[in-house]
Amino acid sequence: MVEIRARYGRDQLLGIAVPIDEIERPVAELRNQTLFYSIAFLVFALPVYATLIVAWLDRRIAPRRSPFAAVEDD
């Protein structure tokens, strides 16, 4: 609500009504779509990330061979 200039009358207010659904609906749809894409990315990316971490830990924990060790022939 805003005041109208004095030349249009004293103590007059102007109110504007807008349909809130038309303003909020696109924002809500975009929010939901973004949330869906974020969850889908996490569902696919987290297993790959976990696999890479396990592989990295396995390499660090595994016993190391000396590069100068003798090669055994079969």
N, CA, C and O atoms as CSV, one atom per row, in Angstrom:
chain,resi,resn,atom,element,x,y,z
A,1,MET,N,N,0.833,-1.159,0.000
A,1,MET,CA,C,0.000,0.000,0.000
A,1,MET,C,C,0.891,1.240,0.000
A,1,MET,O,O,1.884,1.312,0.724
A,2,VAL,N,N,0.523,2.187,-0.808
A,2,VAL,CA,C,1.267,3.438,-0.891
A,2,VAL,C,C,0.283,4.607,-0.832
A,2,VAL,O,O,-0.886,4.478,-1.197
A,3,GLU,N,N,0.779,5.727,-0.373
A,3,GLU,CA,C,-0.070,6.919,-0.325
A,3,GLU,C,C,-0.206,7.511,-1.723
A,3,GLU,O,O,0.712,7.466,-2.541
A,4,ILE,N,N,-1.375,8.059,-1.956
A,4,ILE,CA,C,-1.620,8.755,-3.212
A,4,ILE,C,C,-1.303,10.226,-2.976
A,4,ILE,O,O,-1.502,10.731,-1.871
A,5,ARG,N,N,-0.821,10.906,-3.982
A,5,ARG,CA,C,-0.486,12.324,-3.837
A,5,ARG,C,C,-1.682,13.117,-3.338
A,5,ARG,O,O,-2.837,12.750,-3.552
A,6,ALA,N,N,-1.368,14.207,-2.671
A,6,ALA,CA,C,-2.409,15.031,-2.053
A,6,ALA,C,C,-3.395,15.592,-3.083
A,6,ALA,O,O,-4.558,15.822,-2.752
A,7,ARG,N,N,-2.961,15.812,-4.297
A,7,ARG,CA,C,-3.874,16.397,-5.281
A,7,ARG,C,C,-5.014,15.452,-5.650
A,7,ARG,O,O,-6.021,15.886,-6.209
A,8,TYR,N,N,-4.863,14.157,-5.340
A,8,TYR,CA,C,-5.933,13.202,-5.609
A,8,TYR,C,C,-6.821,12.994,-4.383
A,8,TYR,O,O,-7.806,12.259,-4.449
A,9,GLY,N,N,-6.486,13.622,-3.292
A,9,GLY,CA,C,-7.283,13.497,-2.078
A,9,GLY,C,C,-6.395,13.150,-0.903
A,9,GLY,O,O,-5.355,12.507,-1.040
A,10,ARG,N,N,-6.843,13.599,0.256
A,10,ARG,CA,C,-6.054,13.340,1.460
A,10,ARG,C,C,-6.393,11.976,2.038
A,10,ARG,O,O,-7.499,11.457,1.893
A,11,ASP,N,N,-5.379,11.421,2.703
A,11,ASP,CA,C,-5.549,10.141,3.395
A,11,ASP,C,C,-6.097,9.046,2.480
A,11,ASP,O,O,-6.892,8.205,2.898
A,12,GLN,N,N,-5.663,9.077,1.250
A,12,GLN,CA,C,-6.067,8.040,0.310
A,12,GLN,C,C,-4.899,7.068,0.127
A,12,GLN,O,O,-3.748,7.487,0.010
A,13,LEU,N,N,-5.197,5.792,0.105
A,13,LEU,CA,C,-4.178,4.758,-0.100
A,13,LEU,C,C,-4.524,3.950,-1.339
A,13,LEU,O,O,-5.691,3.789,-1.694
A,14,LEU,N,N,-3.503,3.455,-1.975
A,14,LEU,CA,C,-3.701,2.634,-3.173
A,14,LEU,C,C,-3.189,1.231,-2.860
A,14,LEU,O,O,-2.033,1.060,-2.474
A,15,GLY,N,N,-4.023,0.263,-3.023
A,15,GLY,CA,C,-3.637,-1.136,-2.813
A,15,GLY,C,C,-3.740,-1.899,-4.115
A,15,GLY,O,O,-4.660,-1.682,-4.904
A,16,ILE,N,N,-2.797,-2.789,-4.334
A,16,ILE,CA,C,-2.796,-3.590,-5.560
A,16,ILE,C,C,-2.807,-5.059,-5.150
A,16,ILE,O,O,-2.024,-5.480,-4.298
A,17,ALA,N,N,-3.683,-5.821,-5.750
A,17,ALA,CA,C,-3.762,-7.256,-5.488
A,17,ALA,C,C,-3.176,-8.004,-6.688
A,17,ALA,O,O,-3.491,-7.707,-7.840
A,18,VAL,N,N,-2.328,-8.966,-6.392
A,18,VAL,CA,C,-1.742,-9.784,-7.452
A,18,VAL,C,C,-1.949,-11.256,-7.104
A,18,VAL,O,O,-1.957,-11.622,-5.929
A,19,PRO,N,N,-2.114,-12.089,-8.107
A,19,PRO,CA,C,-2.256,-13.522,-7.836
A,19,PRO,C,C,-0.890,-14.116,-7.433
A,19,PRO,O,O,0.027,-14.214,-8.249
A,20,ILE,N,N,-0.789,-14.498,-6.186
A,20,ILE,CA,C,0.479,-14.998,-5.649
A,20,ILE,C,C,0.904,-16.297,-6.338
A,20,ILE,O,O,2.096,-16.522,-6.549
A,21,ASP,N,N,-0.065,-17.155,-6.692
A,21,ASP,CA,C,0.287,-18.430,-7.326
A,21,ASP,C,C,1.044,-18.234,-8.633
A,21,ASP,O,O,1.961,-18.995,-8.941
A,22,GLU,N,N,0.664,-17.221,-9.400
A,22,GLU,CA,C,1.343,-16.988,-10.674
A,22,GLU,C,C,2.784,-16.529,-10.476
A,22,GLU,O,O,3.624,-16.714,-11.356
A,23,ILE,N,N,3.064,-15.939,-9.339
A,23,ILE,CA,C,4.426,-15.485,-9.048
A,23,ILE,C,C,5.241,-16.601,-8.406
A,23,ILE,O,O,6.403,-16.807,-8.755
A,24,GLU,N,N,4.630,-17.321,-7.466
A,24,GLU,CA,C,5.360,-18.336,-6.715
A,24,GLU,C,C,5.502,-19.661,-7.452
A,24,GLU,O,O,6.477,-20.374,-7.218
A,25,ARG,N,N,4.575,-20.018,-8.327
A,25,ARG,CA,C,4.605,-21.318,-8.985
A,25,ARG,C,C,5.893,-21.543,-9.790
A,25,ARG,O,O,6.519,-22.589,-9.622
A,26,PRO,N,N,6.315,-20.613,-10.654
A,26,PRO,CA,C,7.566,-20.861,-11.395
A,26,PRO,C,C,8.780,-20.990,-10.469
A,26,PRO,O,O,9.686,-21.778,-10.737
A,27,VAL,N,N,8.794,-20.225,-9.398
A,27,VAL,CA,C,9.908,-20.295,-8.463
A,27,VAL,C,C,9.914,-21.649,-7.760
A,27,VAL,O,O,10.971,-22.259,-7.598
A,28,ALA,N,N,8.752,-22.117,-7.347
A,28,ALA,CA,C,8.646,-23.418,-6.672
A,28,ALA,C,C,9.015,-24.552,-7.617
A,28,ALA,O,O,9.686,-25.501,-7.213
A,29,GLU,N,N,8.585,-24.462,-8.870
A,29,GLU,CA,C,8.933,-25.505,-9.844
A,29,GLU,C,C,10.436,-25.542,-10.097
A,29,GLU,O,O,11.027,-26.619,-10.177
A,30,LEU,N,N,11.050,-24.383,-10.221
A,30,LEU,CA,C,12.493,-24.324,-10.421
A,30,LEU,C,C,13.238,-24.872,-9.207
A,30,LEU,O,O,14.231,-25.585,-9.351
A,31,ARG,N,N,12.753,-24.535,-8.008
A,31,ARG,CA,C,13.357,-25.049,-6.775
A,31,ARG,C,C,13.276,-26.574,-6.729
A,31,ARG,O,O,14.259,-27.240,-6.404
A,32,ASN,N,N,12.110,-27.123,-7.054
A,32,ASN,CA,C,11.933,-28.577,-7.029
A,32,ASN,C,C,12.805,-29.258,-8.073
A,32,ASN,O,O,13.389,-30.308,-7.807
A,33,GLN,N,N,12.894,-28.669,-9.252
A,33,GLN,CA,C,13.718,-29.241,-10.311
A,33,GLN,C,C,15.188,-29.216,-9.924
A,33,GLN,O,O,15.902,-30.193,-10.153
A,34,THR,N,N,15.647,-28.132,-9.351
A,34,THR,CA,C,17.035,-28.026,-8.915
A,34,THR,C,C,17.339,-29.035,-7.817
A,34,THR,O,O,18.399,-29.661,-7.822
A,35,LEU,N,N,16.419,-29.194,-6.879
A,35,LEU,CA,C,16.589,-30.172,-5.815
A,35,LEU,C,C,16.667,-31.584,-6.384
A,35,LEU,O,O,17.497,-32.379,-5.944
A,36,PHE,N,N,15.819,-31.905,-7.350
A,36,PHE,CA,C,15.839,-33.222,-7.986
A,36,PHE,C,C,17.179,-33.480,-8.682
A,36,PHE,O,O,17.757,-34.558,-8.540
A,37,TYR,N,N,17.669,-32.493,-9.432
A,37,TYR,CA,C,18.944,-32.666,-10.115
A,37,TYR,C,C,20.096,-32.816,-9.127
A,37,TYR,O,O,21.018,-33.596,-9.367
A,38,SER,N,N,20.052,-32.086,-8.032
A,38,SER,CA,C,21.103,-32.192,-7.021
A,38,SER,C,C,21.116,-33.575,-6.383
A,38,SER,O,O,22.178,-34.164,-6.183
A,39,ILE,N,N,19.937,-34.088,-6.065
A,39,ILE,CA,C,19.858,-35.426,-5.471
A,39,ILE,C,C,20.303,-36.480,-6.470
A,39,ILE,O,O,21.016,-37.414,-6.104
A,40,ALA,N,N,19.895,-36.347,-7.723
A,40,ALA,CA,C,20.317,-37.313,-8.755
A,40,ALA,C,C,21.830,-37.278,-8.926
A,40,ALA,O,O,22.453,-38.330,-9.072
A,41,PHE,N,N,22.424,-36.111,-8.911
A,41,PHE,CA,C,23.887,-36.017,-9.023
A,41,PHE,C,C,24.559,-36.717,-7.850
A,41,PHE,O,O,25.532,-37.447,-8.036
A,42,LEU,N,N,24.047,-36.498,-6.645
A,42,LEU,CA,C,24.632,-37.148,-5.468
A,42,LEU,C,C,24.493,-38.663,-5.537
A,42,LEU,O,O,25.423,-39.383,-5.174
A,43,VAL,N,N,23.345,-39.156,-5.998
A,43,VAL,CA,C,23.125,-40.596,-6.084
A,43,VAL,C,C,24.135,-41.234,-7.030
A,43,VAL,O,O,24.602,-42.343,-6.771
A,44,PHE,N,N,24.477,-40.560,-8.115
A,44,PHE,CA,C,25.415,-41.133,-9.073
A,44,PHE,C,C,26.871,-40.820,-8.737
A,44,PHE,O,O,27.753,-41.623,-9.040
A,45,ALA,N,N,27.135,-39.690,-8.127
A,45,ALA,CA,C,28.521,-39.282,-7.878
A,45,ALA,C,C,29.093,-39.877,-6.595
A,45,ALA,O,O,30.278,-40.208,-6.550
A,46,LEU,N,N,28.287,-40.017,-5.565
A,46,LEU,CA,C,28.820,-40.528,-4.303
A,46,LEU,C,C,29.373,-41.941,-4.392
A,46,LEU,O,O,30.434,-42.192,-3.819
A,47,PRO,N,N,28.722,-42.888,-5.077
A,47,PRO,CA,C,29.346,-44.220,-5.199
A,47,PRO,C,C,30.680,-44.180,-5.945
A,47,PRO,O,O,31.610,-44.903,-5.588
A,48,VAL,N,N,30.777,-43.360,-6.955
A,48,VAL,CA,C,32.045,-43.241,-7.686
A,48,VAL,C,C,33.117,-42.658,-6.771
A,48,VAL,O,O,34.250,-43.138,-6.747
A,49,TYR,N,N,32.763,-41.647,-6.036
A,49,TYR,CA,C,33.700,-41.017,-5.104
A,49,TYR,C,C,34.124,-42.013,-4.023
A,49,TYR,O,O,35.305,-42.095,-3.688
A,50,ALA,N,N,33.176,-42.764,-3.481
A,50,ALA,CA,C,33.503,-43.751,-2.450
A,50,ALA,C,C,34.427,-44.828,-3.008
A,50,ALA,O,O,35.356,-45.258,-2.324
A,51,THR,N,N,34.184,-45.269,-4.240
A,51,THR,CA,C,35.052,-46.265,-4.864
A,51,THR,C,C,36.463,-45.736,-5.032
A,51,THR,O,O,37.427,-46.459,-4.782
A,52,LEU,N,N,36.599,-44.488,-5.451
A,52,LEU,CA,C,37.929,-43.902,-5.604
A,52,LEU,C,C,38.646,-43.791,-4.259
A,52,LEU,O,O,39.853,-44.025,-4.186
A,53,ILE,N,N,37.933,-43.444,-3.210
A,53,ILE,CA,C,38.541,-43.347,-1.880
A,53,ILE,C,C,38.997,-44.728,-1.405
A,53,ILE,O,O,40.098,-44.865,-0.871
A,54,VAL,N,N,38.163,-45.748,-1.593
A,54,VAL,CA,C,38.542,-47.104,-1.181
A,54,VAL,C,C,39.752,-47.577,-1.974
A,54,VAL,O,O,40.652,-48.191,-1.402
A,55,ALA,N,N,39.798,-47.312,-3.263
A,55,ALA,CA,C,40.950,-47.710,-4.077
A,55,ALA,C,C,42.208,-46.972,-3.617
A,55,ALA,O,O,43.284,-47.568,-3.558
A,56,TRP,N,N,42.089,-45.703,-3.296
A,56,TRP,CA,C,43.241,-44.931,-2.828
A,56,TRP,C,C,43.739,-45.464,-1.490
A,56,TRP,O,O,44.945,-45.606,-1.285
A,57,LEU,N,N,42.812,-45.760,-0.579
A,57,LEU,CA,C,43.209,-46.318,0.722
A,57,LEU,C,C,43.844,-47.694,0.561
A,57,LEU,O,O,44.803,-48.025,1.258
A,58,ASP,N,N,43.309,-48.491,-0.355
A,58,ASP,CA,C,43.869,-49.821,-0.595
A,58,ASP,C,C,45.304,-49.723,-1.087
A,58,ASP,O,O,46.155,-50.516,-0.684
A,59,ARG,N,N,45.574,-48.770,-1.945
A,59,ARG,CA,C,46.950,-48.591,-2.440
A,59,ARG,C,C,47.896,-48.136,-1.338
A,59,ARG,O,O,49.055,-48.551,-1.297
A,60,ARG,N,N,47.410,-47.296,-0.459
A,60,ARG,CA,C,48.265,-46.791,0.611
A,60,ARG,C,C,48.529,-47.858,1.669
A,60,ARG,O,O,49.608,-47.884,2.261
A,61,ILE,N,N,47.558,-48.739,1.917
A,61,ILE,CA,C,47.699,-49.757,2.959
A,61,ILE,C,C,48.432,-50.991,2.447
A,61,ILE,O,O,49.090,-51.678,3.228
A,62,ALA,N,N,48.336,-51.285,1.170
A,62,ALA,CA,C,48.942,-52.501,0.597
A,62,ALA,C,C,50.457,-52.477,0.812
A,62,ALA,O,O,51.088,-51.422,0.752
A,63,PRO,N,N,51.037,-53.677,1.069
A,63,PRO,CA,C,52.500,-53.731,1.230
A,63,PRO,C,C,53.202,-53.315,-0.062
A,63,PRO,O,O,52.777,-53.654,-1.167
A,64,ARG,N,N,54.267,-52.584,0.116
A,64,ARG,CA,C,54.986,-52.079,-1.061
A,64,ARG,C,C,56.108,-53.031,-1.425
A,64,ARG,O,O,56.769,-53.611,-0.564
A,65,ARG,N,N,56.303,-53.173,-2.717
A,65,ARG,CA,C,57.417,-53.983,-3.221
A,65,ARG,C,C,58.562,-53.064,-3.568
A,65,ARG,O,O,58.368,-51.941,-4.034
A,66,SER,N,N,59.724,-53.548,-3.339
A,66,SER,CA,C,60.899,-52.772,-3.682
A,66,SER,C,C,61.092,-52.789,-5.196
A,66,SER,O,O,60.928,-53.841,-5.814
A,67,PRO,N,N,61.425,-51.693,-5.795
A,67,PRO,CA,C,61.641,-51.698,-7.250
A,67,PRO,C,C,62.895,-52.474,-7.639
A,67,PRO,O,O,63.077,-52.816,-8.807
A,68,PHE,N,N,63.759,-52.752,-6.666
A,68,PHE,CA,C,64.992,-53.473,-6.945
A,68,PHE,C,C,64.884,-54.960,-6.612
A,68,PHE,O,O,65.878,-55.681,-6.691
A,69,ALA,N,N,63.684,-55.431,-6.239
A,69,ALA,CA,C,63.515,-56.839,-5.897
A,69,ALA,C,C,63.726,-57.681,-7.135
A,69,ALA,O,O,63.441,-57.262,-8.257
A,70,ALA,N,N,64.235,-58.887,-6.903
A,70,ALA,CA,C,64.489,-59.810,-8.016
A,70,ALA,C,C,63.173,-60.285,-8.582
A,70,ALA,O,O,62.223,-60.559,-7.848
A,71,VAL,N,N,63.129,-60.377,-9.899
A,71,VAL,CA,C,61.941,-60.855,-10.577
A,71,VAL,C,C,62.013,-62.359,-10.634
A,71,VAL,O,O,63.008,-62.921,-11.092
A,72,GLU,N,N,60.946,-63.029,-10.163
A,72,GLU,CA,C,60.934,-64.486,-10.181
A,72,GLU,C,C,60.402,-64.957,-11.516
A,72,GLU,O,O,59.405,-64.436,-12.016
A,73,ASP,N,N,61.075,-65.955,-12.102
A,73,ASP,CA,C,60.625,-66.542,-13.360
A,73,ASP,C,C,59.791,-67.772,-13.053
A,73,ASP,O,O,60.054,-68.488,-12.086
A,74,ASP,N,N,58.792,-68.012,-13.875
A,74,ASP,CA,C,57.940,-69.209,-13.691
A,74,ASP,C,C,58.594,-70.429,-14.256
A,74,ASP,O,O,58.027,-71.520,-14.191
